[in-house]
Amino acid sequence: MRAIAAHRFAFLAAALLAAGCQQMPQLPFIKGQQQPAAAPPAAAAPQITEQSLRERAQEQLALGVKQYDAGEFDSAVRNLSASLEHGMLSKVEQARARKYIAFSHCVAGRELHCRDEFRKAFEIYPDFALTQAEDGHPIWGPVYRAVRTQLITEREAAQRKPITLLPQSKGETFLADGVVKYDSGDYAAAQKLLENALKEGLGQKSDQVRAMKYLAFTLCLESKWERCRTTFVKIYDIDPKFDLMPAEAGHPSWTKTFAQAKAMARKEAQEKSAKEKAAAPPTAGVPKK
């Protein structure tokens, strides 16, 4: 029985060995030649991580800007748009991508798309602003300024009290017309209307501040720096906490002038407070019982 079992085991082992040999490809043996090594296992597919997506998005952003500089506007739009689809760019990078997409659309004559991209840039990054050279560009400069003014007007309207059904005063009418002229780029007409609004009188402090702010903008845009600075300073007599919105603060025409006015107003407020303290009578002590 043991001999029979051993015979069966040997037969089964031989059969398995033969089957294995049939599955392996037979290579011709050449004496003195080294046989090829077994093929290495297939490399594992690279894992997609946040870092790899971020790097890919930044690469597409850089490529899109390079293509824009080379005048390849359609290719630039494709790569810049793709860089945003990953959702991995910072707000500053997103605004930069939107800016170059807007430039590309404006250059190609697609003003509505250009306007839409500028608006998205402001909404993503409130501090978004063009450089002085970019702001003065004849093709997209007017579109950018119109979008910025529209957003500022919308934010101001949201901060103001609900509009009543009372008819506008003469000063309020001058103010509304002055802002319209400012938005259209007619700064000389805007200046006259805003000055008339302040002369006629505005009942709400918020309207007074608004009229003086747009008047200051107009004066700076007309290179009347001293009057622009003085007008900014006067705003602080009405609203000591006044400040420009982020979209307004970065404008190259009045950034420095406003900073000077703000510093002057702060200094005047400190000096006034010090004088009032010095002139105040000493507090009499409470007599003890």
HELIX and SHEET records of a PDB file:
HELIX    1   1 ARG A    2  GLN A   23  1                                  22    
HELIX    2   2 GLU A   50  ASP A   69  1                                  20    
HELIX    3   3 PHE A   73  GLU A   85  1                                  13    
HELIX    4   4 LYS A   91  VAL A  107  1                                  17    
HELIX    5   5 GLU A  111  ILE A  124  1                                  14    
HELIX    6   6 GLN A  132  ASP A  135  1                                   4    
HELIX    7   7 GLY A  141  GLN A  159  1                                  19    
HELIX    8   8 LYS A  170  ASP A  183  1                                  14    
HELIX    9   9 TYR A  187  GLU A  200  1                                  14    
HELIX   10  10 LYS A  205  LEU A  221  1                                  17    
HELIX   11  11 TRP A  225  ILE A  238  1                                  14    
HELIX   12  12 PRO A  246  ALA A  249  1                                   4    
HELIX   13  13 THR A  255  ALA A  279  1                                  25    
END                                                                             
